[in-house]
Amino acid sequence: MKLDQLRAFIAVVETGSFRSAADAIHKTQPGISAAVKTLEAQYGILLFDRDSYRPTLTAEGHAFFQQSKKLISQAQQLENLGHDLAKGIEAPLHLCLSQMAVDNNCMMRIKAFQKQYPDTSLDITTDHLYGVQEALTKNQCEIAIGPRYGLDDRHAFIELNKISMVTVVSPELLDTLNLSGSKVKQQSLYGIPQILVTNTTANSAENGHRYILPTGKRWYVNDFQTKKTMLMHGLGWARMPKHIIHSELESGQLIPIDVENFTSQSQLPIFMIRLRHQTQSYQANLFWEMMKNLSPIEK
């Protein structure tokens, strides 16, 4: 098996035909066909069902395609690293942070790492809910920091801290709600949008959210800053990380509410996460060990 054969196979899948694959990667059509046939002969499997008008992946072909994509991606990363090292450029450490986890605790940890290892570059992205763990599985980061959404035996994780979640509305909306003592009836919120941050992954029940009313309007936004702005303008209600709305709570621009039969407030553990089988870079191991020494025991 050679990388050029895998690239040819992937090109056929992604372009939909052997001719288009040849054009896409600047090879001859016979060369593309020969590469695919060599792979099939090497493993004694059929990658494509050729009875249809266009080549269609077999079950074996689909599984082979998924792993081929990962291998080519890793090979490209290795090639890029080689060029960078030749230029004296150290590869950055790729981190993915949950938007809700970006608090003072998280920033102080990253600052401590930067101070101890000033020559290490960081490439930081943010995501939400299951998107944080998906960044790991797609090799878009080496270490993720976020809540325990989607964690299983594939993951190693260490609890870093807990964040407080609180349900809030604007004073304007609070005046319109039907209070039952100190609690808000769920029915009072059915006509008011519950504002949620969109989950970036597909096929997650209820878009990955656990704390939603079974009935009522739902509006989705891309980030917590937009969510906070909409809340302050009285456009809905929501659970929010307390550290994101601390000043708004202090000033009274947002008011905590307690909704009947709903988890209005809670403590949410935040974890540092990596894949157990993934080979870690030198920088990733430095970061992991430093955070581990500041945190509870690894699970």
Secondary structure, 3 states (H helix, E strand, C coil): CCHHHHHHHHHHHHHCCHHHHHHHHCCCHHHHHHHHHHHHHHHCCCCEECCCCCCEECHHHHHHHHHHHHHHHHHHHHHHHHHHHHCCCCCCEEEEEEHHHCCHHHHHHHHHHHHHCCCCCEEEEEECCHHHHHHHHCCCCCEEEECCCCCCCCEEEEEEEEEEEEEEECHHHHCCCCEECCEECHHHHCCCCEEEECCCCCCCHHHHCCCCCCCCCEEEECCHHHHHHHHHCCCCEEEEEHHHCHHHHHHCCCEECCECCCCCEEEEEEEEEEECCCCCCHHHHHHHHHHHHCCCCCC
